[in-house]
Amino acid sequence: MAYIVVATSNAHKVEEYEKLLEGQKVELKSLLDFPNFPGVEEDGATFRENAAKKALAACKYCDVPAFADDSGLEVEALDGRPGIYSSRYAPTDAERIAKLLGELEGVENRRARFVCAIAIAVNGEVIETFEGEVKGRIIDAPRGVDGFGYDPVFQPDGYEETFGEMAQELKNKISHRAVAFKLALNFVEDEMSVLDDDFDL
Ligand code: ITT
């Protein structure tokens, strides 16, 4: 079966993409399957630029179609921080959450959004990028142990649960990643000719 590489070493992202790709005629591999992949410096100014860099590097290294996701949390009261620096904001998920709640202590405006940019690279070229978002708010103390990253403190609009409490199937319907991925999948289905003949998505 043809396979596609998602250019991430984040096992939680891989799990979400495996679910999002369920039922499609393609096998998903990730950089966890390519332990010697040299890595990419995420020095772009935007989610889209970083996603494009990651997708291109993986496509060239693995010699198959690849896509990458660069994602993060933008908090209104922090002028969009941590944004593209979400994974580098502090060393661990717990420290990132603690730092975020510390910065927001006493701050009334809790509005935030998750953003996900997905880039697709085929035959050594980035062919398209897509962006998805989910809006919500940052709560005062973590709730739930599911998901990853900032999930336990993010409550999406229209729901009582945080992403950390929500069933994965539901997060996978409404998340920034799900929205961007749907756009990417529609594009691939419409533009199948850009892919190899045996790439039967
Ligand atoms: P790769 O670059 O290998 O894909 P990464 O975790 O470093 O893995 P990013 O550079 O895209 O990925 O950083 C995304 C960070 O944003 C991630 O580490 C989380 O802290 C946060 N984030 C993104 N999507 C999230 C989600 O669905 N739930 C919670 N936090 C998320």
Boltz pocket constraint, residues with backbone or C-beta under 6 A from the ligand:
constraints:
  - pocket:
      binder: B
      contacts: [[A, 7], [A, 8], [A, 9], [A, 10], [A, 13], [A, 42], [A, 69], [A, 70], [A, 71], [A, 72], [A, 73], [A, 83], [A, 84], [A, 86], [A, 87], [A, 96], [A, 114], [A, 115], [A, 147], [A, 148], [A, 149], [A, 150], [A, 151], [A, 163], [A, 175], [A, 177]]
      max_distance: 6.0
